[in-house]
Structures are given as C-alpha cells and as structure tokens.
Amino acid sequence: MTRIREQALLVHAFTAVGDDGDSWREPVRRLWQIFLDLGEARAISPHTALDVPAELPPAGRFTVLTAAEIPGRGTYQAVLYREHDVIGLMVMLAAEEAKGWDFLDGQWPHEASGGLGTARIHLGVTVPRRLRLRRTRDVLPDRLGPGPVWSRGGITVRELPSARAPRRPATRRLVVLAEPGDEEEMYTWTWSSGAAELRPFGRYLLHSAKMRWAWWLILNEDRFRRVSVEVDTLTDRLAGLLHDAAARGGRVTTAELAHGQAAVVSAVSGNAGLVTALRDLRTIRLSVKIAAENMRAAIREDAAAGTFLDHDRRLSDRLAEQLDADIVYVEATRDSATDVAQAARTMIEERLRHREQRLTLLQASLLGALLMALGAIQSLDYRVPLPSRSQAPVIVLLAALALTAPPIVHRFASSPARLNATDRILTALSGGALGWFACSVATYGSGRPPLPPVQALAASSAGAALLLVTLHLAWWLLRRRTTPHSRHRSRQSSPAEPGAGSVRS
C-alpha cells in the first residue's frame, strides 16, 4: 500500500506593492494576522518585530520584513518579505501529531489569498520508494486524481485543478513529493536552505503569479477593449462629418467639426484614454517578458508535455502573442484617430481663415463706405437735417456703434460658448445711446419739448435692456444652429467587436 508521510502545507501569497506605495498594507496585514491567530506566535529573530513594518525597505532583491513561528505545534513558520515590486508571504504548516493535508488545509483558509496570486503546495514523502500514481488518489487533497508529473531527481511535482475566483487569479494547487532520502532536498528546493533567500521553486511561483495575473487581467479587464471601441466610434463619426463637409459644401458647421475633433482628442489622450491604455499594455507586455525569463532562470530543466512547467510556458507564449496583437490593434486605432483628427483640424483652420478674411473684407468695406460718405458730405457742403436736440444722441450712438460692432461681430463669428461681460457692457452702451436717440426723435416729431434728464435716462435704460435681450436671443439662435444634430449621431452603429487584434481573446 502506498503511503505519504511527513505531509505539510506550504502557502505562497503574493501582493503587488502598487504605485501609491500603501495599497499593499491592509491586504498583507490581514494575511499576516491569519497566521498570528493560529497560536502564540513569536518572532523568529530578536531583531525583527512581530508586526508588519510601517515602512517598506527600498525595492530590490529578497528582503525579510518579519518572520514568526508558533512553537509546540510542529513546524508553523511564516516569513514576510519584499522582492522588488512584490510583497510575499511564505507559510509552512506541518503538524506534530501526524495530521495530514486535510487538517492542514483547514488551518489556512482558502480565501486567504494574495492579490497578485496564491499557491498552495502539498508536500510529502512517498512510501514505498517508487510511487505508483494510480495508488495516490485517496491521499491527494480533495481526493482528486493526479495530473501529469514533472520530475527533478527524486522529487515529483504535479498540479491539481484550481477553482475559479471572480476577482483575482485562481489559487494554484500543487503536490510536491519526495522519495525517501530526498526529503531534505525537497524542503531546500521549496522552502528554506537556512539562509535569508527565496528558494528556486518559490521564485518560480512568484514570477508565474505575475504572468498568470497578467493573463487574468487581459481576460477579465474590458477597459482596453472599451477605450478602443469608443475611439473607433468617435473616429468614424468625425470621418463622417468630414465627408459631409467636403461633399455638401459647408452644411456641417465648424462648431460640429470642432466638437467631434475635441471628442476624439479627449478619448485618445485623456487620463483614461487610448494612450494610457497603450502604455499599460506595453508595460504588461514587458512584465510578462521579464517574468517568463525569470521563470526559466528559476527552473532550467526541460518541461515534459502536460506538466505544470509546460503549461506555464505555453501560457506565457500565448499571452505574449495576445499582448502583441492587442498592442498592434490599439496602435492602429490611435493612428487612425490621429489622422482623422488632424484632417478635421486642417479643415477647421481653413474655415476660420476664410471667415477671418470675410470679416476683414466686410470691415474694410464698411470703413471705406463711411469714409467716402464723410468725404462726399464735406465736399458738397451737405448738412444733415437734424434738430439740435438729436445731434448729441447721434454722436454718442455712432461712437457706441463704432466701438461695439467689431468685437460683437468677431465674437459671433467664432460661435462663442457663452457671452462675457464685455459683450453685455458694449451692447448695453449701444442700446442706451439708441434709446436716447429714439427719444429725441420722437419728442421732436410730436412737437413736444425735450424730455427731462430722468425720463431720458429711463428711455436709455429701456433701449439698453431691449438690445441686451436681442443680443441673447441672437446668441441662442446661433448656438442652436451650430449644436451637433442627431443626424450625425445616427451615424453610430453598434460597435463591432475588434478582430484578431482585440484585447479579449
């Protein structure tokens, strides 16, 4: 009969340090507390505090943060460490009373997992020396049958099926068995050599956790696809506006083009835009490349088909291909959006230049006509038949119009998003002058004496209010005419799924 003695449970839980430098603290503290709650824990080294440190040491090679043990229960030890951008927790549980994997599995909760990944390794020594796989079914965790075996001398490693986790990569479950006489080598390879270092199997699991986390992220994170589809949709809409503007000669307003261009630029270069997504994809691709190299450096032996090594290497290659395709797809989307936005910018600048030229020509024509009229009046010695009471209002009105007309015309030509205080002050000034002039003409025509100053001021105020209302009405009509209409929104179709280069595989 086949027996497995010296059964032990080794847990590796990995948590990313994070960009903000403090997101790791609470998850790691909870994991560390789970171990402390197993018994009366004490620090292994008198120079090491029992609690999670308040500050992390600089990123670098393996650095122990704290280490603890629970005496009197067999081997209950835990080491918390930092390895570059990862906080790792190693927990070794081996009970004295010959209690097996079923008991040890219950000691460490299955939900106690690291955000980057977790591995539960069941260790044991086989008796007799040569282990027949079909005889181990009853002693394997959860009574699951063995998978393909990878061997390293007298040590065999097999991986068990893992349950899916909704918000994190699934916990890996492996069985590492040693033949009698090879148990010391097994513990040295998987757990500790007595020095403060991460052993080859633990280092392999750390980097494979990074790789598996990237795979899980690509499968479950729809941000990359969502941003790409949004940019594609906005780019198609803007391209349609450009086509309409070129084909129908100006039926698409400049404001609509500017609105579409701004939407594309924002979706591409915003904080959560396409450029950010592309940067993140490239960062993940580089991380996967480094993780794959470190995995091969940790375990250099060949991988037989179907073993955990073979599965990881195939997954790494597939993930690299997927990320390369995603990067090409996002780059193509970015280039297309940039080209269309640049074409829109060129058309907008050309329209604004033509509008500026028309305004300059109009202002020059008005000024020329005014100068010609004044010259003719002076040459012909013509006198405008104005009563004396209307002369002052006419002078003020002409001056106000000369001051108000150019900036108001220029503002309306640029389709302002709102009216500013200068627009209102100049309009009120012209309206007041117009009201004063109208009042003087009305009293002269009716044969009444000029109005007293208070009534003249009231008439000027009424003229100012009337012209302000007219200004706001004209601005509202202009905004209504230049706001993008539903006919352009109707161009949107249901976003097509990206093709072979899509982020979702």
C-alpha positions, 0 to 999 in steps of 0.5 A: 500500500502506498503511503505519504508521510511527513505531509505539510502545507506550504502557502505562497501569497503574493501582493503587488506593492502598487504605485501609491506605495500603501495599497499593499498594507491592509491586504498583507496585514490581514494575511499576516494576522491569519497566521498570528491567530493560529497560536502564540506566535513569536518572532523568529529573530530578536531583531525583527518585530512581530508586526508588519513594518510601517515602512517598506525597505527600498525595492530590490532583491529578497528582503525579510520584513518579519518572520514568526513561528508558533512553537509546540505545534510542529513546524508553523513558520511564516516569513514576510518579505519584499522582492522588488515590486512584490510583497510575499508571504511564505507559510509552512504548516506541518503538524506534530501529531501526524495530521495530514493535508486535510487538517492542514488545509483547514488551518489556512483558509482558502480565501486567504489569498494574495492579490497578485496570486496564491499557491498552495503546495502539498508536500510529502514523502512517498512510501514505498520508494517508487510511487505508483500514481494510480495508488495516490488518489485517496491521499491527494487533497480533495481526493482528486486524481493526479495530473501529469508529473514533472520530475527533478531527481527524486522529487515529483511535482504535479498540479491539481485543478484550481477553482475559479475566483471572480476577482483575482487569479485562481489559487494554484494547487500543487503536490510536491513529493519526495522519495525517501532520502530526498526529503531534505532536498525537497524542503531546500528546493521549496522552502528554506536552505537556512539562509535569508533567500527565496528558494528556486521553486518559490521564485518560480511561483512568484514570477508565474503569479505575475504572468498568470495575473497578467493573463487574468487581467487581459481576460477579465479587464474590458477597459482596453477593449472599451477605450478602443471601441469608443475611439473607433466610434468617435473616429468614424463619426468625425470621418463622417462629418468630414465627408459631409463637409467636403461633399455638401459644401459647408452644411456641417458647421465648424462648431460640429467639426470642432466638437467631434475633433475635441471628442476624439482628442479627449478619448485618445489622450485623456487620463483614461484614454487610448494612450494610457491604455497603450502604455499599460499594455506595453508595460504588461507586455514587458512584465510578462517578458521579464517574468517568463525569463525569470521563470526559466532562470528559476527552473532550467530543466526541460518541461515534459508535455502536460506538466505544470512547467509546460503549461506555464510556458505555453501560457506565457507564449500565448499571452505574449502573442495576445499582448502583441496583437492587442498592442498592434490593434490599439496602435492602429486605432490611435493612428487612425484617430490621429489622422482623422483628427488632424484632417478635421483640424486642417479643415477647421483652420481653413474655415476660420481663415476664410471667415477671418478674411470675410470679416476683414473684407466686410470691415474694410468695406464698411470703413471705406463706405463711411469714409467716402460718405464723410468725404462726399458730405464735406465736399458738397457742403451737405448738412444733415437735417437734424434738430439740435436736440438729436445731434448729441444722441447721434454722436454718442450712438455712432461712437457706441456703434463704432466701438461695439460692432467689431468685437460683437461681430468677431465674437459671433463669428467664432460661435462663442460658448457663452457671452462675457461681460464685455459683450453685455457692457458694449451692447448695453452702451449701444442700446442706451445711446439708441434709446436716447436717440429714439427719444429725441426723435420722437419728442421732436416729431410730436412737437413736444419739448425735450424730455427731462434728464430722468425720463431720458435716462429711463428711455436709455435704460429701456433701449439698453435692456431691449438690445441686451435681450436681442443680443441673447436671443441672437446668441441662442439662435446661433448656438442652436444652429451650430449644436451637433444634430442627431443626424450625425449621431445616427451615424453610430452603429453598434460597435463591432467587436475588434478582430484578431487584434482585440484585447479579449481573446 
